[in-house]
């Protein structure tokens, strides 16, 4: 059971590293707090593919 958790943790860490590198090249338009103002932000795989807003470290994952 311990090996399963270690494997899952390794997969998550590797995914975050790959997604962090992916966000360096990709940007998208994100609505501001009021909804009227739009700005360009770095976007990762989760934002581009699933349109889920996870704003962490100044990036949309």
Secondary structure, DSSP 8 states (H G I E B T S, - for coil): -HHHHHHHHHHHHHHHHHHHHHHHH-EEEEE-SSSS-EEEEEB-HHHHHH----EETTEE-
